[in-house]
Amino acid sequence: MKKKYQALAVAAGTLAAANAHAQSSVQLYGLIDLSAPTYVSHAGPNGAHVIGMGVGGEPWFSGSRWGLKGAEDIGAGSKIIFRLESEYRMSDGQMEDPGQIFDRDAWVGIVNDTFGKITVGFQNTIARDASTIYGDPYGSAQLTTEEGGWTNANNFKQLIFYAGSATGTRYNNSVAWKKLFDNGIFASAGYAFGNTTSFGVDSNYQAALGYNGGPFNVSAFYSHANRDGFTNQSFSVGGNYTYGILRANAGYFRYLGNQGALGQRQDNAWTVSLKLAPKGAFDYEVGYQQMRIHNAANNTDGFTPNANIGDFSMTNGVGNGYKETLYWSAFYHLSKRTEVYLAGDFMKLHGGYTEATTFGANTQLELTSGIRTRF
């Protein structure tokens, strides 16, 4: 009888181990961000202002989204993972990108403690993920293999395009690798296929390296994008330091864009920001950034395009100048999932730096309140 029980125990253990290896999960998740009311100055001809919901219908901090993510244990310390994520607008219920249901993520991959994480499909650029630790005060302080993103729905959104690709701040047709080593070193690399008959056209490759040092974290990236046969390069380095309840962030970006007969566009940009998180329900953020352009070709409407995605096939000339933006916010956390906020920014344009959203004015003020919750 004892041998019989022992045999049953062995069989049960074998079955449990097999089930453990076959464990899988699928999770529905999401985030809702609604900004209202919002005030925007110089948002129309003759200095007209707008009072409404969001900035052009967009929430202030985070694009509202829902998604599915899953993992399956395939044994030997490996998991198959996937994510499908879609963005929508709470202001009118429309998709953020009409006709593209999964406009934030659509990828599948494998993760292993030894070789790291490999994902394939539509996803964040690794430069965007690597620079999130210093891009603004709202993201993670430490580098991770998860996707990051910084605030990008207001007047300091364009800084993120320095970490972009030939297809925006996400890759199409991409392969990405990330690895966080036990000693705090972070490394990643990515390549996006152009899917054209001319190999390399509309492609992108990037590499990033960083270090999680506890209170001090640093990272850097290099990006090489080919858009319509023209080369765009970005370099960046930055980091953050946390002392008690205060976190300070700083970063620098350098951009070189080939513009054919118009010569090379050269940008220098930098950002500094602070986050104060005392005990209790409140936290506070303030930041400043400056984007300097040199020999930047205007688009067909005469405005300065974002880095990596500018169309200069027909242009109204080139410009030199800079844009500076001061921003601030205060959050009150109702729970771990939900918070309300007050926020604002002030932007000023100098020289030949022009924005379509200001209708010829060289300043713009944005003020808002809102609520953000997760599920």
C-alpha positions as CSV (number, residue, x, y, z in Angstrom):
1,M,0.0,0.0,0.0
2,K,2.9,2.4,0.8
3,K,4.4,1.8,-2.6
4,K,1.1,2.5,-4.2
5,Y,0.8,5.9,-2.4
6,Q,4.4,6.7,-3.4
7,A,3.6,6.0,-7.0
8,L,0.5,8.2,-6.9
9,A,2.6,11.0,-5.3
10,V,5.2,10.8,-8.0
11,A,2.5,10.8,-10.7
12,A,0.8,13.8,-9.1
13,G,4.1,15.7,-8.9
14,T,4.9,14.9,-12.5
15,L,1.4,16.2,-13.5
16,A,1.8,19.4,-11.4
17,A,5.2,20.1,-13.0
18,A,3.7,19.6,-16.5
19,N,0.8,21.9,-15.6
20,A,3.3,24.5,-14.3
21,H,5.2,24.5,-17.5
22,A,1.9,24.9,-19.4
23,Q,0.6,27.8,-17.4
24,S,-0.8,30.7,-19.4
25,S,-2.6,33.9,-18.8
26,V,-4.5,36.5,-20.7
27,Q,-5.3,39.9,-19.1
28,L,-7.6,42.7,-20.2
29,Y,-6.3,46.0,-19.0
30,G,-6.7,49.7,-19.7
31,L,-6.4,53.4,-18.7
32,I,-8.8,56.2,-18.9
33,D,-7.6,59.9,-19.0
34,L,-10.1,62.7,-19.3
35,S,-9.0,66.3,-19.2
36,A,-11.7,68.9,-18.7
37,P,-12.0,71.8,-18.7
38,T,-9.0,72.8,-20.7
39,Y,-8.0,76.3,-21.7
40,V,-5.7,77.0,-24.7
41,S,-4.7,80.5,-25.7
42,H,-3.8,81.5,-29.3
43,A,-5.7,78.5,-30.6
44,G,-7.4,80.3,-33.5
45,P,-7.0,83.2,-35.8
46,N,-6.7,86.7,-34.3
47,G,-5.6,85.4,-30.9
48,A,-8.8,83.4,-30.3
49,H,-8.7,80.9,-27.4
50,V,-10.5,77.6,-26.8
51,I,-12.2,76.2,-23.7
52,G,-13.1,72.6,-24.1
53,M,-12.2,69.0,-23.4
54,G,-8.6,68.0,-23.8
55,V,-6.1,69.5,-26.2
56,G,-7.6,69.0,-29.6
57,G,-9.7,66.3,-28.0
58,E,-6.6,64.6,-26.6
59,P,-6.1,64.0,-22.8
60,W,-3.3,65.8,-21.1
61,F,-1.1,63.1,-19.8
62,S,-1.9,59.6,-21.2
63,G,-3.7,58.4,-24.2
64,S,-6.8,56.5,-23.1
65,R,-6.3,52.8,-24.1
66,W,-7.4,49.3,-23.6
67,G,-5.5,46.1,-24.4
68,L,-4.9,42.4,-24.1
69,K,-1.6,41.0,-22.9
70,G,-0.7,37.4,-22.3
71,A,2.0,34.9,-21.4
72,E,2.5,31.2,-21.7
73,D,5.2,29.2,-19.9
74,I,6.9,26.9,-22.4
75,G,9.5,25.6,-20.0
76,A,13.2,25.9,-19.6
77,G,12.7,29.3,-18.1
78,S,11.0,30.8,-21.2
79,K,7.7,32.4,-21.8
80,I,5.8,33.3,-25.0
81,I,4.3,36.8,-24.6
82,F,2.1,39.1,-26.6
83,R,0.3,42.5,-26.4
84,L,-2.5,44.1,-28.4
85,E,-3.3,47.7,-27.4
86,S,-5.6,50.3,-28.9
87,E,-6.0,54.0,-28.1
88,Y,-9.2,55.9,-28.1
89,R,-10.5,59.4,-27.1
90,M,-12.8,59.8,-24.2
91,S,-13.9,63.2,-25.5
92,D,-15.8,61.8,-28.5
93,G,-15.4,58.0,-28.3
94,Q,-13.4,57.9,-31.6
95,M,-10.3,55.8,-32.3
96,E,-7.1,57.8,-31.9
97,D,-6.0,56.5,-35.4
98,P,-9.0,55.7,-37.5
99,G,-8.7,52.4,-39.4
100,Q,-5.9,51.1,-37.1
101,I,-7.5,49.2,-34.3
102,F,-4.2,48.3,-32.5
103,D,-2.4,51.7,-32.9
104,R,-0.2,51.4,-29.8
105,D,1.0,47.8,-29.7
106,A,0.6,44.6,-31.8
107,W,3.5,42.3,-31.1
108,V,4.5,38.7,-30.0
109,G,7.7,37.6,-28.4
110,I,9.7,35.5,-26.0
111,V,11.3,36.3,-22.7
112,N,14.0,34.3,-20.9
113,D,16.1,35.2,-17.8
114,T,19.3,34.3,-19.7
115,F,19.0,36.0,-23.1
116,G,16.4,38.7,-22.2
117,K,13.3,39.7,-24.1
118,I,12.7,39.6,-27.9
119,T,9.5,41.1,-29.4
120,V,8.4,41.3,-33.0
121,G,5.7,43.5,-34.6
122,F,4.4,47.0,-34.0
123,Q,5.8,48.5,-30.8
124,N,7.6,51.4,-29.1
125,T,11.1,52.3,-30.4
126,I,13.7,51.2,-27.9
127,A,15.1,54.8,-27.9
128,R,11.7,56.0,-26.5
129,D,11.8,53.3,-23.8
130,A,15.4,54.0,-22.9
131,S,14.9,57.8,-22.6
132,T,11.7,57.6,-20.5
133,I,13.7,57.8,-17.3
134,Y,14.7,61.4,-18.1
135,G,12.2,62.5,-20.7
136,D,9.9,63.9,-18.1
137,P,9.1,63.4,-14.4
138,Y,6.0,61.1,-15.0
139,G,7.7,57.9,-16.1
140,S,9.6,55.2,-14.3
141,A,12.8,56.2,-12.6
142,Q,14.6,53.0,-13.5
143,L,15.1,51.2,-16.8
144,T,13.0,48.1,-17.4
145,T,12.3,45.7,-20.2
146,E,8.7,46.9,-20.3
147,E,7.5,49.6,-22.7
148,G,7.7,53.1,-21.4
149,G,6.5,56.3,-22.9
150,W,6.5,59.8,-21.8
151,T,3.8,62.4,-21.7
152,N,3.1,63.4,-25.3
153,A,-0.2,65.1,-25.6
154,N,0.6,68.8,-25.0
155,N,3.1,71.5,-26.0
156,F,6.2,69.6,-24.8
157,K,5.2,66.5,-26.8
158,Q,7.6,67.1,-29.8
159,L,10.7,66.2,-27.7
160,I,9.7,62.5,-27.9
161,F,10.1,62.6,-31.7
162,Y,13.9,62.7,-31.2
163,A,13.5,59.2,-29.9
164,G,11.3,58.2,-32.8
165,S,11.7,56.3,-36.1
166,A,10.8,56.6,-39.8
167,T,7.2,55.8,-38.7
168,G,6.8,58.0,-35.6
169,T,7.5,57.1,-32.0
170,R,6.7,53.4,-32.7
171,Y,8.3,50.9,-35.1
172,N,6.4,49.2,-37.9
173,N,7.7,45.7,-38.9
174,S,10.2,45.7,-36.1
175,V,12.3,43.3,-34.0
176,A,13.5,44.5,-30.5
177,W,15.7,43.0,-27.9
178,K,16.1,44.1,-24.3
179,K,18.0,42.8,-21.4
180,L,18.4,43.9,-17.8
181,F,21.4,42.3,-16.2
182,D,21.8,41.4,-12.5
183,N,24.5,44.1,-12.0
184,G,22.1,46.9,-13.1
185,I,23.3,47.2,-16.7
186,F,20.6,47.6,-19.3
187,A,21.1,47.0,-23.0
188,S,18.7,47.0,-26.0
189,A,18.7,47.0,-29.8
190,G,16.0,47.2,-32.4
191,Y,15.6,47.1,-36.2
192,A,12.5,48.0,-38.2
193,F,12.2,46.8,-41.8
194,G,11.2,49.2,-44.5
195,N,9.3,46.5,-46.4
196,T,10.2,48.1,-49.7
197,T,11.9,46.8,-52.8
198,S,14.9,48.9,-51.9
199,F,16.3,47.3,-48.8
200,G,17.0,49.9,-46.1
201,V,14.6,52.6,-47.4
202,D,12.2,53.5,-44.6
203,S,14.1,51.2,-42.2
204,N,15.4,52.1,-38.7
205,Y,18.0,50.7,-36.4
206,Q,18.7,51.8,-32.8
207,A,20.8,50.8,-29.8
208,A,20.6,51.8,-26.2
209,L,22.7,51.3,-23.0
210,G,22.0,52.3,-19.5
211,Y,22.5,51.6,-15.8
212,N,20.2,51.3,-12.8
213,G,22.3,52.5,-9.8
214,G,19.6,52.8,-7.2
215,P,19.1,56.5,-6.5
216,F,21.0,57.4,-9.7
217,N,20.1,56.0,-13.1
218,V,21.4,56.8,-16.6
219,S,20.9,55.8,-20.2
220,A,21.9,56.8,-23.7
221,F,20.7,55.8,-27.2
222,Y,21.6,56.1,-30.9
223,S,19.1,56.1,-33.7
224,H,19.5,55.8,-37.5
225,A,16.3,56.2,-39.5
226,N,15.9,56.1,-43.3
227,R,12.8,58.0,-44.4
228,D,12.0,58.1,-48.1
229,G,15.7,57.6,-48.7
230,F,17.0,60.4,-46.4
231,T,19.0,59.7,-43.3
232,N,17.9,60.9,-39.9
233,Q,20.2,60.4,-36.9
234,S,19.6,61.0,-33.2
235,F,21.8,60.8,-30.1
236,S,20.7,61.3,-26.5
237,V,22.0,60.8,-23.0
238,G,20.4,61.6,-19.7
239,G,19.4,60.3,-16.3
240,N,17.8,61.0,-12.9
241,Y,18.7,61.2,-9.2
242,T,16.4,60.6,-6.3
243,Y,17.1,62.1,-2.9
244,G,14.4,61.4,-0.4
245,I,11.1,62.8,-1.7
246,L,12.7,64.7,-4.6
247,R,13.6,63.3,-8.0
248,A,15.6,65.3,-10.6
249,N,15.8,64.4,-14.3
250,A,17.9,65.8,-17.1
251,G,18.7,64.9,-20.7
252,Y,20.2,66.1,-23.9
253,F,19.2,65.3,-27.6
254,R,21.2,65.8,-30.8
255,Y,19.4,65.4,-34.2
256,L,20.9,65.4,-37.7
257,G,18.5,65.2,-40.6
258,N,19.4,65.0,-44.2
259,Q,17.3,67.3,-46.4
260,G,18.8,66.7,-49.8
261,A,19.6,69.9,-51.7
262,L,18.5,71.9,-48.6
263,G,21.4,70.6,-46.6
264,Q,21.4,69.1,-43.1
265,R,19.1,70.0,-40.3
266,Q,20.8,70.2,-36.9
267,D,18.9,70.3,-33.7
268,N,20.1,70.5,-30.1
269,A,17.5,70.0,-27.3
270,W,17.6,69.5,-23.6
271,T,15.2,69.0,-20.7
272,V,15.3,69.3,-16.9
273,S,12.5,68.4,-14.5
274,L,11.7,67.8,-10.9
275,K,9.2,65.5,-9.1
276,L,8.3,66.1,-5.4
277,A,6.5,63.2,-3.8
278,P,6.0,63.8,0.0
279,K,4.1,61.3,2.1
280,G,0.4,61.5,1.6
281,A,-1.8,61.7,-1.4
282,F,-0.2,64.6,-3.3
283,D,2.8,64.8,-5.7
284,Y,4.1,67.8,-7.7
285,E,6.0,68.1,-11.0
286,V,7.7,71.0,-12.8
287,G,9.9,70.9,-16.0
288,Y,11.5,73.0,-18.6
289,Q,12.7,72.1,-22.1
290,Q,14.3,73.8,-25.0
291,M,14.5,72.7,-28.7
292,R,16.9,74.5,-31.0
293,I,16.8,74.1,-34.7
294,H,19.3,75.1,-37.4
295,N,18.6,75.0,-41.1
296,A,15.3,73.2,-40.5
297,A,13.2,73.0,-43.7
298,N,9.6,74.1,-43.1
299,N,6.8,71.9,-44.3
300,T,4.5,72.9,-47.1
301,D,2.4,75.0,-44.8
302,G,5.5,77.0,-43.6
303,F,5.8,75.4,-40.1
304,T,8.6,73.6,-38.4
305,P,8.0,69.8,-38.6
306,N,9.0,67.3,-35.9
307,A,12.3,65.4,-36.0
308,N,12.4,62.2,-38.1
309,I,9.0,62.8,-39.8
310,G,9.3,66.1,-41.6
311,D,8.3,66.4,-45.3
312,F,10.5,68.8,-47.1
313,S,9.8,67.7,-50.7
314,M,8.1,71.1,-51.1
315,T,9.1,73.8,-48.7
316,N,8.8,77.5,-48.0
317,G,12.4,77.8,-46.9
318,V,14.5,76.9,-43.9
319,G,14.5,78.3,-40.3
320,N,16.7,78.8,-37.3
321,G,15.3,79.4,-33.9
322,Y,14.2,77.6,-30.8
323,K,11.1,76.7,-28.7
324,E,11.0,76.7,-25.0
325,T,8.3,75.2,-22.8
326,L,7.7,75.4,-19.0
327,Y,5.2,72.9,-17.6
328,W,3.9,72.0,-14.2
329,S,1.3,69.7,-12.5
330,A,-0.1,68.5,-9.2
331,F,-1.7,65.1,-8.6
332,Y,-4.1,64.0,-5.8
333,H,-4.2,60.2,-5.6
334,L,-7.7,59.0,-4.6
335,S,-6.4,55.4,-4.7
336,K,-3.6,53.3,-6.2
337,R,-5.5,53.3,-9.5
338,T,-7.2,56.7,-9.7
339,E,-6.0,60.3,-9.4
340,V,-7.1,63.8,-10.2
341,Y,-4.8,66.5,-11.4
342,L,-4.2,70.2,-12.3
343,A,-1.6,71.0,-15.0
344,G,-0.4,73.6,-17.4
345,D,2.3,74.7,-19.7
346,F,3.6,77.9,-21.3
347,M,5.4,77.8,-24.7
348,K,7.3,80.5,-26.4
349,L,8.7,80.4,-30.0
350,H,11.9,82.3,-31.0
351,G,13.3,83.2,-34.4
352,G,12.3,80.9,-37.2
353,Y,10.7,78.2,-35.1
354,T,7.0,78.1,-36.0
355,E,4.0,76.1,-34.9
356,A,0.7,75.6,-36.8
357,T,-1.2,75.4,-33.5
358,T,-0.5,79.0,-32.5
359,F,-1.9,80.6,-35.7
360,G,1.1,82.9,-36.1
361,A,1.4,83.8,-32.4
362,N,4.8,83.2,-30.6
363,T,3.3,82.1,-27.3
364,Q,0.7,79.7,-26.0
365,L,-0.7,78.9,-22.6
366,E,-2.4,75.6,-21.8
367,L,-4.3,74.9,-18.5
368,T,-6.3,71.9,-17.6
369,S,-7.8,69.7,-14.9
370,G,-8.6,66.0,-15.2
371,I,-9.0,62.5,-13.9
372,R,-7.0,59.3,-14.7
373,T,-7.9,55.8,-13.7
374,R,-6.7,52.3,-14.6
375,F,-8.3,48.9,-14.8
